[in-house]
């Protein structure tokens, strides 16, 4: 019997810091990575589409990207709405050990980072961009044929990192897309998620397109890290967390290439087909310690080669009304896609109070209660008050996203949760606890190639 009550929560800003510990694939760890997931962002707008920067309802999100390597590199930023429809993508040039912060209210209204060696300097191949390890070598591959070796025919002429201000006007429709919800009304908050990939060259492609992988627009260096800061017009709630850092490992590509008929769980597995993925013809040895040719062969992989996220999470909850409440925030990725016509599969939820009393909701044996709503979209925030849970004031919840639909073995999710109070020092944001022993081969999920968790084979120290 455990009887505890949290009486005061401190504001915590969680900063991602590159450490010297070994990176272990198939589990989420605080290491520089090849892809950063911002699982949820929100920006508040007025009904006429103008920004709402102040007041109790004002919300904004600041995203920071950092480069843990001394070698310059390109980050490709992809902004999705809550149904996984791409709203915007752009390239950011990071010099060695660089950091780039961007306020999402700026990004959604056309103020994009204009980056390179200095403002006004474009590092892309259309400007004769250099390939690492050459001086100012932001690129890892320089596409020589716009129609056969780049992800988009316009990459060599239109892709850039030096954007005008503004890069687009409100007519672009980004804000309207991110404000639309699925019951036909307009949500004044622009809501979505972001994935930020290391890119081998500046491109106009994105992770939903097969050419992004087959023509090696996506890079494999584990050098990115970052943070997410949520702000309000009144300063509260204000909290932060690390980006979700997703590492690349050659084992994923090797298995998928050797036996393409058996799925390999990877972060972007739902977007690329191992049967149509081209085999790299200029990969050298693939060992950066022995093969330092100008083409940077270790960045030309098969598929995305990124570790997947898990299916089972634990999260805490508080429900004391106006005193302290909790929000569960869930990002999902499935073969169905949580759109306005098809909801994501129902999540199995088991709520515990602090005396081990339980309420089960979702897909479960009898007796079982259904939640008033679940997590139907690909990113969303739900208050604890919307769920049937034990009558206590605090506890935890087991979330199981596994399902048996066709392609469900490739599903994945991320969970974090907040405690929010009415006064200062009562707001925190916490990442959910991963319950899978391996995100690559979750318990109860069959039909997969076995990926053994190990220290990442893709170097995290290029240019260090």
Buried (B, 14 or more C-beta within 10 A) or exposed (E): EEEEEBEEBEBEEBBBEBEEEEBBBBBBBBBBBBBBBBBBBBBBBEEEBEBBBEEEEBBBBBBBBBBBBEBBBBBBBBBBBBBBBBBBBBBBBBBBBBEBEBBBBBBBBBBBBBBBEEEEBBBBBBBEBBBBBEEBBBBBBBBEEBEEBBBBBBBBBEBBBBBEEEBBEBEBEBBBBBBBBBEEEEBBBBBBBBBBBBBBBBBBBBBBBBBBBBBBBBBBBBBBBBBBBBBBBEEBBBBBBBBBBBBBBBBBBBBBBEEBEEBBBBBBBBBBEBEEBEEBEEBBEBEBEEBBEBBBBBBBBBBBBBBBBBBBBBBBBBBBEEEBBBBBBBBBBBBBBBBBEEBBBBBBBBBBBBEEEEBBBBBBEEEEBEBEEBBBBBBBBBBBEEBEBBEBBBBBBBBBBBBEEEEBBBBBBBBBBBBBBEEEEBBBBBBBBBBBBBBBBBEEBEEBBEBEBEEBBBBBBBBB
